[in-house]
Amino acid sequence: MHEPHWYKSSHSQGGNSNCVECRPSDGQVSIRDTQHRHLGHLTVPATEWRAFLQALVNNDLH
């Protein structure tokens, strides 16, 4: 079985060590800290991940 690929944000380039990776799979998204991969990951519904990203774009986090 093929394991989905982890993706790092394009904003994480240039030596910025404060970044996360995500991995979409079957209606879910897993998120992990790039520097601490060994600590595991969080998994959330893909719809919630998209809503979170849209809130970031809209600067709408309270």
C-alpha positions in Angstrom: 0.0 0.0 0.0 1.3 3.5 -1.0 1.8 5.9 1.9 0.7 9.5 1.1 3.5 12.1 0.7 4.1 14.7 3.4 4.2 18.3 2.0 5.9 21.4 3.5 4.6 24.9 2.9 6.2 26.9 0.1 6.5 29.6 2.8 8.9 27.4 4.7 11.8 27.9 2.3 14.9 29.9 3.1 16.0 28.4 6.4 12.9 29.1 8.4 12.7 26.3 10.9 9.2 27.2 12.2 7.2 25.1 9.8 4.8 22.2 9.6 4.2 19.4 7.1 0.8 18.1 6.0 -0.3 14.9 4.4 -3.8 14.6 2.9 -5.4 11.2 2.9 -9.0 9.9 2.6 -10.9 13.1 3.6 -8.4 13.8 6.4 -5.2 15.9 6.8 -2.3 14.9 9.1 -0.1 17.7 10.4 3.3 17.4 12.0 6.2 19.6 13.2 9.0 19.4 10.7 11.7 19.5 13.4 10.0 17.0 15.7 8.5 14.4 13.4 9.3 11.7 15.9 6.6 13.2 18.2 3.8 12.1 15.9 1.1 14.1 14.2 -2.4 15.4 14.5 -5.2 14.3 12.1 -8.2 16.5 11.3 -11.0 16.3 8.8 -10.0 17.9 5.5 -12.9 20.4 5.7 -11.7 21.7 9.0 -8.1 22.0 7.7 -9.4 24.1 4.7 -11.5 26.3 7.0 -8.4 26.9 9.2 -6.2 27.8 6.2 -8.9 30.1 4.9 -9.1 31.8 8.3 -5.4 32.4 8.2 -5.7 33.9 4.7 -8.5 36.1 5.9 -6.6 37.1 9.1 -9.8 35.9 10.9 -8.3 33.9 13.9 -9.5 35.1 17.3 
